[in-house]
Amino acid sequence: MQKLSWRLANKAVRNAIHSNLFWYGFLGVFVASSLLVAMTGRYSMAFDEYYHFGTIKEYAKVWAPWSVQQPDGGAVLGSIESDASYLYHYLMSFPYRALQLLTNSQQTQIVILRLIDVGLVAFGLELFRRLLLRLGTPQGVAHSILAVVVLLPMTSFLAGQLTYDALLFAITPVCLWYAVRFMRGIVYENRFELRTSLLLVASLAAACQVKYAFLPMAAVIVLSSLFLLLRRRGRYELALHCQIRSLFRSWRGVAVSAVLALSLLGFVARYGANIVQYHSPVPECVKVLTVERCRSYAPVGRDMSYHEKGYYKNVTIKDKLLYPYRWSKQMVWESFFVVGPKHTGYALGQPLQPAYATGAVLGVALLAVVVVGWRRLWRSGIEACLLTAVCLAYVGMLFARNYAGYLHTGFPVAVHGRYVLHLLPVMGWLVWRVVQRTKWSRRQYLPLVGGVMLLLLMAGGGVLPYVVRSTSEWWWQGSEALVRAIADVAGLFFR
């Protein structure tokens, strides 16, 4: 009887998670949570919102992105003219121009622009769902992976403020899908798809213009594609000739060509100009402007100050050896905390323990699964190989930059969990791919375990840390009553 009850409970959980109602319900709760942050959080919020809004206003002064001019005085916004991560700001400048015609209220302008970010992240979640399903993931597993991402406090907190990470989150699944589709055609069907390859190049070039940190991922995808093509060189000449002839005979082919041309034009205009002028695709601020002007740019000024004070001299060999552990711990911790606006000195809001403890355990368990089963993962198809290489390239480059910054300053600077948000669904899929090829995938109680984990993450995840940990200094004037009402209810359970 007890065994039958477990089976019924497991089946009920599996069916619930598998349903579209579960997913769209979760997505609706996420949108509502992000809207709460967007409409109540006072400017400037913690994820460099002053920088993003200020840069949007600079791009609103020009029509072509390469016409932007460096403002006079201190480089508070960094070196705008050479900044390769500009596409988000340029695109957002157009709704900002429209808002300028409708209202002079900065608060209204910021809130409406934040709503666009909420839409971008929500759209990205749906795109990731479709990517996971097209990779052959069971619908219940895909929903569970994305539910974990939604329940991370940093997801709704990030979506509710101005940041280019919102657009990066939306464009990443597009790039990965075209890459997977292109390589599947080469490896499994011995077929070269011209339109897919053009869309792949266009999306990769656009993603690199959203955030230059995408470059390692793009490099892995391009090099892998070229390697596969060279292995089968000469087999696609006739098919390619026919596809080129038919490309311009339809409006879709013309549209794809136009998108590719625009994307490559922007990529070459910024990255190419940087290489020619500064001998680097992503030049540092001090190579473009004077040291004194760059000191006004918060990240550069912080690093300069720490280095000049000699903190790096106190870094011991033990500190260097322990840095990977501390880096990992900080990345997880920042996925569950919240931060006050700039005028509060970025006051920290501690994670709520039920969700944070669950997330830490889940992170360690998933890492152990991948470490133990990496051989199974590497042998499970071209999709797993590609996505594994993409994740390793990005996380490896991120860790290397953070480690170099630690050695230079003596502090673990720029270690932020949000930097890997756009790859978390992929990492979840890779873990599932390992489990799928083991006997554990046949365990009947897995859906029930997954349901329990989601319930534990709900107990302190999502928007709850923002509601519970924030104070009136964090909120726009006039929104105190709404947040306090929600906080009073949540405060009955969390402190």
N, C-alpha and C positions, 0 to 999 in steps of 0.2 A: 504493500500500500504506500509506504513512504517512497519507494523507488518510483512508483507511478506518479506521485505528486511532484517529485523532482522533474520527471519527464514532461509533465503538463506545464509546469512553471517555465521550464527551459524552452518549450515549444511556443508558449505565449510570448516570451521575451523575444525569441527569434522572429516571430511573425510581426511583432510590433516594430522592431528595429528595421525590418526589411521593408515596411510599408512606406509609400511616398508621403503619407500623412505625417509620419514621424519626422522625415527630413524637412518638409516644408514648415512643420510646426517649429522645429528647432531653428530653421532659418528665420522665421517670423520673430521668435524670441530674441535672436541675435540682432536683428534690425531694430527692434524696440529698445534693446539695451544700448546699442550704439547711438541711437537717436537721443537717448537720455543724456549720454556723455556729450554729444555734439551740441545739444540745446542748453545744457546747464553749465558746462565747464567754461571757466573764465579764460580769456585770451591773456597771455600766451601759454598754451599747455606745454607739457614737458618734452614732447618728441620734436624739439626744434621748430615749433610752430611759428615763432617770430621770424625765423629764417625763411621758411617756405612762403609765408604770406608776404614778407618783404620782397622776395625774389619774384613772386607772381606780379606784384605791383610794378617792378622794373620791366618785366617782359610786356606788361600792358601798355608800355610807352612806345613799343615798336610793333611792326607787322611781321617782319622776318626775324627768326630767332638769332641769326648771326649778326643782326644789327644792334643788339643790346649793348649798352655802354656801362662802363664801370662808374658807379657813383663817386662823387668827390669825397675826400676825407678818409677816415679809417674804413678798412674793408670789413665792415660788420657782417656782410653777406658773403665774404670770401671773394675769390676772383671770379666774378660772374662771366666775364668774356671767355674764359678758358674752361669753365666748369662743364664737364661732359654730362652731368646728371641734370639736364635742363628741360626735358620734354614735358614732364608733369607740370612744371611751372608755366611753360609756354602755352600748353593746352588750357590750363586753368585760368590763364589771363583773359581768355575770351568770355567766359561767364562773368569774370570780375569786371570787364569793360561794360557788360550789359547792366550789372548791378550798380555801377557808378552812375548810370543814367537814371536808375529808378530810385536810389536812396543814397543819402550821405552818411547813414548810420554804419559805422565800422562793425558794430556788433551784428547787425543784420547781414552784412556782407559775409562776415566770417562764418556765421551759422549756416547760411545757405551753401557756401562753399564746402563746409564740413558735410553737409547732406550728400553732396556729390561723392565724397570719399566713402561714406556709408554705402552708397550704391555700388561703388567700385569693388569694395571688399565683398559685399553680398553677391555681386555678379561673379567675382572670382571664385567664391565658394561653390557656386553652381557649375562653373567651368571645371573646377577640380573634380566635382562629382561625376561629370560626364567623362573626364579623362580617366578616372579610376574605373568606371564601368566599361569603357572601351578597352582598357587594359585587361579585361576579363575578371575583374573583381566582383564577387558576389555583392548584391545590392546592400545587404545587411552589413557586410564588412565595410563597404565604402561609406555608408551612413555613420558607422561607429567611428571610423577614422576622422571624418569631418566633424562629428559631434565633439570629439576630444579637442580639436582645434578651436571650435566655437566656444568651448567652455574655458579655454585659457583666458584669464582676465586681460592679457595684453591684446587679444584680438579685438574685442569690442572697444577697448580703450584706445587702440590705434585707429580703428575705423572712425571714431568720433572726433578726430582732429585732423588738421591739415598736415599731410606728409606724403612724400612720393612713394613710400612703401605701400600705400593703398593701390596705386596704379601698377606697381611692380607685382603685387599679389594677383592682380587681374590678368596681367599679360603673361605671367610665367606658365600657366597651364596651356595657353595657346602655343607658345614656343615648344613646350615639351610634346604636345600632341602632334604637331607637324613634324617634329624630329622623329618620334616613334613611327608615325605613318610612313614617312619617307624611308626609314631604315627597314621597316617591315616589307615594303615593296621590293627593296633591293635584295634582302636576305631570303625571304620566304617565297616571293613570287617572281624573282628575277626580273623585276619591272622597274623602270625609271619613270617617275611622275614629275613632269616638268612644272606643272602648276603648284604641286605641293612643295617642290624645292624652292620655287620663287617666294611662296608665302612663308616658308621657313626662314629664308634669308631676310625677308622684310621684317618678320616678327623679331628675329634675333637682333637686327640692327636697331629696331625701335626700343627693345628692352634695354639695350646698352645705353641708349640715350635717356632712358628713365632713370637709371642708376648705374654708374660705371662698375659697381661691384658685380654686375651680371657678366662682365667680360670673361671670367674663367669658365662659366657655364657655357657661354657661346663658343668659346675656343674648343671645349671638349666636344660639343655637338658638331661643329664644323670639321674638326680634324677626324672625328669618327666617321662622318659622312664621306669625306674625301678618301679615307682608307678603304671603306667598303666599295666605293666607285672604282678606285684603282685596281682593286682585286678582280673586278669584273670589267675592266676597260675593253672597249670595242664591241660590247654586246648590245649597246643601246643606241648606236648611231642611227639606224633606220627609224626606230621608234621615236627618237629625239627629233629627227628631221620632220616627221609627220606632226608631232606635237607643236613644234615651233610654227609650222604653217597654219595649224588650226587655232593657235592661241589668240590671234588677232581677229578671228572671224566671229567671235562672240563678245558681247559686252562684258562678260565676266573675265575673259582673258585680258581685255583692255584695262579693266578695273584693277586686276592683279598686277599688271605691268605698271600702272600709275602708282599704286601703293608702294611697290618695290622701288620705283624711281625716287619717290619722295623720301622714303625711309633711308635709302642709301645716300641721298643728297644731304640730309641732315647729319648722318653718321660721318661722312667724309668732311663736311664743312666744319665740324667740331673736332673730331679725333684727328683727321688729316691735318688741319690747321695747327693743332697742338704739336703734332710730331714735327712738322716743318719748322715751326717757330720756336718751340721749347724742347724739342728732341724727346718728347715723352707724350703718350696718349692722354695721360692724366697728370699734368704737372702740378707740383705743390704750389701753394699760394706764394711762398717766398721766391719762387722762380719767375713769377709773373709780376708781382708787386714788391714794393720795399718791405723790409722786415717790420718796420714801425707800423705801416698800414695793415699788414697781415696780423699784427698783434691784437688788433681790434676784433678779429674773427675768433669767436669763443674757443673752438677746438684747438686752433693754432696757438692762441694766447695761453690757454691752459697748459699745453705741452711745453711751451717755452718757459713758462713760470716754474713748472715742476723741475725741468732740466737745469735751469739756472740756479735753483736752490740746492741742487746736488742730491736729491732724494735717490737717484739711481745708484749712487755710490753705496747705499746701504743694502742693496739687493744681494743676498747671499746665494751660494750654490743650492742650499736647501730651498730657498724661495723659488729659484728657477725650476727645480725639479718638481715642486708642488704646484707650479703655475697651471698645468693642465687640469688638475683636480679643482683648483679654485676657479678657473675659467668656466668649467662645466657647471659647477655649483652656482656661480653668478648668473650664467645663462638661464638656468632653471628658475632661480629665485626671481629674476626680472620678468619671467613669463607669468608670475602670479602676483606681483606687487603693483601698486599704483603710485603716481607721483603728482604732487601739487603743481600749480602754475608757476611761472617764472618769478612773479612778484612775491611768492612765499619762500623763495630760495630753494624751489623744487623739493618741498617737504615730502618725505617718504611715507607711504601708507603700507604697512606690513601686510604680507599675504595672510589670508584666512587659513588656519592650520588644516582643516579637513581636506580641502582641495590641494593645498601645497604638499602635504605629506603624501597624498595619493599620487600626485604628479611626479614627485621625486622617486617614489617606489616604481611607478610605471616607467619612468625614464631609464632607471637602472636596469629593470627587467628587459626592456626592449633593446637596450644597448647590448646586454648579455646575449640575447637571441641572435643579433646580427653578428657579433664577434664569433660565437660558436658556429653559426651556420653560414658563414660568408662563402664557403665553397659551393654550397647548394645554391646560394643566391647567384653567384657568378656563372653557374652552369644552367640557369633556368630560363635562358632566352635572351635575345638581343635587347628587349625592353629593359630587363633587370640590369644587364651590363651597362647600358647607356645611362640609366637613371642613377645607378650606383656611382658611376664615374662622375656624373654631374654633381651629385651631393658631395663626394669626396673633394672635388676640385674647389667648390665654393666654400665649404666649411674649412678645408685646409688653408685656403688663401685668407679667409677671415681670421682663423687662429694665428696664422703667421703675422698678419698685420697687427693684431692685438698683442702678440708676444713681443714684436719689435717695439711697439709703443710702450710696453711695460719696461723693457730694458732701457729705453730712452728716458722715461720719466720717473720710474720707480713706483708707479701706481698702475693698477689694472684699469686703464682708461679705455673708453669706447667698447666695453663688454656689455652688449645689450641683446637680450633674448629676441627682440623683434627683428633682428637682422636675419634670422633663419625662419621667420614665419612663413615666407612664400615657398619653403621646401618641406615644411612639416607634413603636409598630406602625402608627399612623395616618400618621405621617410617612413611614414606609417604603412604605406603600400609595400615598401621593401621588407619591412618586418613581417607583414602578412605573407609575402612571397616565401620567406624562409619557413614560416610555420606551415604553410600549405604543403611543403614538400617533406614534412615529417609526420610521424604518427600522431602528433598532437592535434593536427587538423581534424582528426576523426573523433576527437573527444566530444561527447554529446553535451557536456556542460559548458562549453566555451561561450555560447551566447549568454548564458546566465551570468558567467563571470564578467563578461563585457558589460552587461546591464548593471551589475553591482558597481563596477568601476565608474561608469557614467554617473550613477547616483552619488557616489562619493565626490566626484568632481563638481557636481551641482552644488554640493554643500560647501560653498565658499568660492565657486568659480564664476565665470561670466562677469556681469557688472556688479556683483555683490561687494567685492573689495572697494570699488569706487564709491558705492553708496555708504558703506559702513565706515570706511577710513577717512573720507573727505570731510572738510569743515566748510563753514560759510565763506571762508576766504578763497575757496576753490570755485565758487559758483558765481554765475552772472547775477546781478541784482534783479530780483523779481522771481528767481527760480528756487529760492530757499524753501518755500513752503512745500513744493513738490518733492524735493530731495529729502527734506526732513521727514516727511510722511512715510516715504519708502524706507528711510534709514531707521525710523522708529520700529517699523514692523520687522525689518531684518535684524535689528539690534536685540530682539528677543531671543535670537538664536546664536548670534555671533558678536563677539566683543574684540 
